[in-house]
Amino acid sequence: MLINTKGIIVRTMKYSESSIITDIYTEEVGMQSFIISGVRSKSAKTKAGIFQIMTIVDLVAYFKSATKLNRIKEIKLGHIYEAIPFQVPRSAVGTFMVEIARKSINEPEENPQLFKFVCDAFKFLDTTQHSFANLHLWFMIELTSHLGFLPGGAYTEKTPYFDMQEGVFVTEKPDHQGYLDEQTSSHISQFLQLTMENCHEIRMSCAQRKRLLLNLIDYFRLHVDNFPTIQSHVILEEIIDS
């Protein structure tokens, strides 16, 4: 059948001399892979540039749920970024967010709230005039609410530790190593209270931001089945903290 949907490019790979395979998180059918033939040839009607990661697109595709690689009939830009393509720090943050989304959103099905959340985050990254040094941290924490492991409770004097295995703030240090210290637990609690528009208000040092990032990656690894290694955070840390 033919589907008409919005999507976000999350990965593109060379398939042959003129073709590519691209992973697109779509509004209608979730995370899907598509093969596009001839797109890298000089005579291609659709240029390969549209398949850059983070690109928001409108597409018409031939779709069968039982097929691992579907084909795109038509594709065009659904949104034009103003800053991300030209500013390395914004691009680094976006690249990390794309990797987190691609490696944690596995469902091949419609989820309009999750799609809107991801799409809005990239649009905000592109246009915000505030610091976006905290945005990827807020993005990860908010994403947990869509994936089913949103941290429970809050940081207080009585519950100063965040137990990553159980996903809740607790009174005493757990009898395992999967928990966060008081300062990092407090930061998670603060992010839970803020929106995307004001997450820049949390004051953190470079070291604190890096520690929370690594802890959140560990948290995803505990709660997302077969969560693979994350690569882009290394470059992100260098750029954001420079």
N, C-alpha and C positions, 0 to 999 in steps of 0.2 A: 504493500500500500504506500501511498504518498503521504508524507507528513510535512506540515508547514510549521516551523518552530524557530524561536530565538535560541541562540547558543553562545557559549564562551569557549574559545580555543584554549585548550590546556596542554596540548603536546602535539608536535608535528615531527614526523620522521621520514627520511628519504626511503622510498620503496624500490624504485628503479631509476633509470636515467631520466625519466620524465614524469614519474608518478610519486605520490606521497601517501602516507597514512597519517590521519590526524584524529586525535581524541578530542571530542567536543562534549562539554557538559550542556545538555539541552534542557529547555523548559518542559518539553512534552514527553521525552522518553529517557531522561536522566543521562548518565554517562555512557557515551557510545563511541565506537571507532568507525571511521569512514575511510574508504580508499578513493583517491581522486586521480584519475589517469590523465596524462598529458599536460598537467598543470605547470610543469617545469620546462615545457617546450616554448620556442619563440612565438609560435602561432596560437598559444593557449588563450582562450577568451577570458578565463579567470586566472589572474596572476598569483604566484605563490605568496606574495607579500600579505595577502589577506589572512593567511594561515599562521601568522605570528601569534605566539602565546599572549593571552589577555584580550585578544581582539573579540569584540562583541559582534555577532553576525546574525543575519536572518537567512535561513536556509530552507530549501525544499529538498527532501531526500526520499529515496526509495528505501523503505524500512520493513524488515522482517525481524521479529523478536528473537527468532532462533538463529539468526545469522550474526556471526561475530564481526564481520566487516560489511557494512552497508555502503551504498553509493549516493553521492550528492548530485542532484539534478541542477539546482541553482543555488548560488550563495552570493551574498552582498553584505557590505558593512552595515551593521545595525546601530553603531555609535562611533563617533570619531573622537579620539582622545586629543586633548590640547597640550598636555604637559608630559605624560608618561613616556612617550617615544623620544623625548628630547632631554630628559633630566635623569641622569644615572641613579640618584638615590631613590626617586619614585619607582623607576624601573626595577631596582633591586628589591624593594619592598613588594612590588607586585609579583615579581618572579617567585619569591618565597611563598606568597599567598596562593599562587597558582599551584605550586608543588604540594602544599598542604592540602588544598582542595582535591587535586587529582588523586592523591594517595590515601585519602580518607573517605571520599564520597564514592562508593562502589555501586550504589543502587541504580539499575537500569530502568528506572520508572519515574513517573511524573512526581515532582515535589515543588510546586510553584513558590512556596514560602522560602525554601532553601535556595532556589534559583535566584529569586529576587534579592535575598540577602547577599549572595556572592556577587551578583551584578552591581548592586548598589555600593558595595565595598570598593570595587574597582573605579567606579565613577567618582566616588568620594576621594579616593587616593589621587585621582587626576586633577581635582579642582580645589581641594582644601587649601586655604591660605595659612592654616595653623601648622605646627610641627606634626609630622606623621611618623615620628620615631617610635611611637607606641602602637601604631595602627595594627601592625601584624600580630602583636600580643593580644589586643582586643579582639581581632578577627578570630584567632585560635580559640579564645575563651568563649566567644559568642557562638562559634561553630559547634562547640560541644552541646549546646542546647538543641541543635538540629539533629545531632548524631546520637543523642540519648545518654550522654554522660556529663551533663552540666554539673559543676561543683555544687554540693548541697550545703545549706547553712551559711554561716558568715564568720569572719574573723572577729573574735571578741576576747576579752580578758579570760573568759572561761573556756573558750575554744580557740586557742592560738596556733594550732597546728593543722595543716591540711594533709589528710591521709589520701595519697594518690591512688592507692589500691581500692579503697572503698569510695573515693570521690566525695568525701565530706570533711568538714572542719571538726576537729576532735579536741577533747580536754587534755589528754596526755599524749606523749610521744608513743606511737604504735610500737609493737615489738617486732618490727621489720624496718628496712631501710627506705621504703617507698613513701616517705613523707617529707614535707617542706618545713624549713625553719620559720620562726615567727615573722621575720621581715618579709620573706617571699610569700608566705601565706597571707599576710596583710595586703600585699600588692594584688594578689588574685582577687581578694575580697573587694578591693577598691575598683578593679576593672568590672566586676559583676554589677556594680552600682551605676556605671557610666554608660553613655551612649557613644556611638561612633563619632558624633560631632564634638564631644567634649573629653574623649579619652586622652587627649594631649595634656590635660590638666594634672595628670599624675606625674609627680616629679621623681625621676629615677636617675641614678648614676649609670654610666656605661656598664660597669661591672654588674649592677643589679639587673639591668635590662638583659644582659647576656645570660645571667644565671636563670632568670625567669624563662627566657626562651628555651634554654636547654631542658629545664624542668617540664615545660609544657610539651616539648617533643617526647619526653619520657612518658608523660601522662597519656598522650595519644597512643604511644606504643603499647601501653597497658590495656587500652580500651578499644582500639581498632584492630580487628583481626588481620593478621599478616601485614601489619604496618611496616613498609619498607624503610630503608635508610633515607634520611633527608640530606640533600647535598647543598642546597642554595643558601642555607643559613650562614655558612662560613663567609661567603662573599658579602652577605647582608650585614653581618656584624662589623666587618671591616669598613664598609661604606657608611653605615649609620653612625658608628662610633668615631669616625675620623673627624 
